[in-house]
Amino acid sequence: MDSSSVSLKKLKFGKLKVVRRHLLQRYEHQPFISCLAGLYSCRWKRYQRRRTEPGKFCCKMGECVFIPFLVGAFCLSLVFLYMWGEAKNDYNNFDCSTMSVLGELFVSINWLFTAILLSPVQVTAPYLHIGAIAAMVLLSWPVALHAFRMRKKVIQAIIIGPYLAILVLLFLIPLGMYSPCIREVGTLGPKPALIGHRGAPMLAPENTEMSFKKTIEHGGDGLETDVTISYDGIPFLMHDSNLQRTTNIREVFPSNSTQNAALFSWDALEQLNAGKWFLKDTPFSCMGSLSSADQKLAMNQSIYKLSNFLRLADSANKLVIFDLYRPPAKHPYRNTWINTTLEVIRDSRINPHLVLWLDNTMRSFVQSVAPGFQHTMASKAPVDELLRDNVVKLNLVYSAMSSEDIRKYAQANITTNLYVISEPWLFSLAWCVGVQSVTTNAVHSLKDINRPLFLMTPKDYRIMWLLTDAVAALLISLIFALHWWREKGFSCCSDDSGVVLENGTYNKFRTVGHTQLLFDAMIPKSGLLSFQSCVPRLVDAVPGGGSD
């Protein structure tokens, strides 16, 4: 019993000795080659060359130069991936077909800095902070590896100093962080109302009867559209200045396909199909597949009259808001388009309170002949001016408003509608800052959100913040302690590390047997060590060495 117990202890001690020898091996690593080999061939192996001397970097100068570029490219890819995830909300709102290259570039840059860089950072800031802390934990390994390998204190300070400064900054940055979705219980306002942008354009062709019925079917609170007046005075729904994108005008009237939509008579407009393009072009990548019945219905959609649109909204008790386009020059209704539109609204017998009147032309006249309309402004203005003009709602692009503006207008009983908001994260942000309604392409998906994403109380965030910092500090301390111990082991046991691996070798990332590990460390590929130098090392390394 005693002899077997002693043998077991010796065996365990021998295994620990071999593991310690393995931990104290130090080689010139080739991480750049390892990453490239893994990325391009899926062979993830550790490439390493000869043993490095104390006080020297573990990589060649070329590796030290290229690794920052590789890491930087990877981080940049993550940034672009994050931005694309947030940019999906606005991707389908660019009308690139009617925009010059410079105009498209200008709009893209403006959109990038206002909508993509500012808004998502506000709502995702707590989670970006956790990601930054995790990145610093991963970075601690190469920092500690290189810092403790240096013998000069100045070089160690140059390596560790900036790292610790950034780490402390990240640990403390939540003290000055603001996120509207971090708020006390009971301070969150009601869910914003949903207004269908041209109906439900992800489920049906925009500005068609089918599209508006889909919005009503999914519980939308209002309908948004665009109104143009035909050459013979019939208001109809069309967003673009011409009919090429959303109708088959090229097939029916090929010689007039680029003509302004307002220059066609209603008889000509009735001949066009307004649904086939939807199935052919699939304007939204996330629109999903339509049922066979919906496909058949979409194929038979036509241009929709304003009068029919108003009757549909009134029957469903839905708010309506529309951009009213003035006809082009030499149009017979160019100077009477407001009166023509008001007559159609009056004849439809829609409840006046359901109409959000947006056009700012002749507003005082409209208020006198239709006092029941809810007057809406498309731009920010001083509160006194809005109250003087009897404006009760603002209709603005979502990147143009701040939480302070929304609160200021709300105190004067002026509500805010933001457009176009289709992504859940952006809808959550609008909800948290107190927006009363949003215009959206995705009524069918936003209606199911019953709580803002990323919503948490300040207490919950403090717990998450402190826990993240504590775990990160512990892991970083352990990593630094490990590398300090390894370097101390090198200096104390320099006689055990006299073997130099001259030719390039690489080891797979897998557990190897002790014998293989021993011979890998002691027998170079250029030839065997002498028997005299090999035997003492074998006796030292084999468990139970000299006793057997």
Secondary structure, DSSP 8 states (H G I E B T S, - for coil): -HHHHHHHHHHHHHHHHHHHHHHT--EEE-HHHHHHHHHHH---EEEEEEE--TTS-SS-HHHHHHHHHHHHHHHHHHHHHHHHHHHHHHHTT--GGGS-HHHHHHHHHHHIIIIITTHHHHHHHHHHHHHHHHHHHHHHHHHHHHHHH---HHHHHHHHHHHHHHHHHHHHGGGG---TTB--TT------EEEEETS-TTTS-TTSHHHHHHHHHTT-SEEEEEEEE-TTS-EEE--SSBSTTTS-HHHH-GGGTTSBGGGS-HHHHTTS-SSHHHHHH-S-TT-----HHHHHHHHT----BHHHHHHHHHHHT-EEEEEE----TT-TTTTSHHHHHHHHHHHHT--GGGEEE---TTHHHHHHH-TTSEEEESS---HHHHHHTTEEEEEEEGGG--HHHHHHHHHTT-EEEEE---SHHHHHHHHHHT-SEEEES-HHHHTT--S-TT-B-HHHHHHHHHHHHHHHHHHHHHHHHHHHHHHHHHHHTGGGG-----S-EEEESS---HHHHHHHHH--TT----HHHHHHHHHHHSTTGGG-
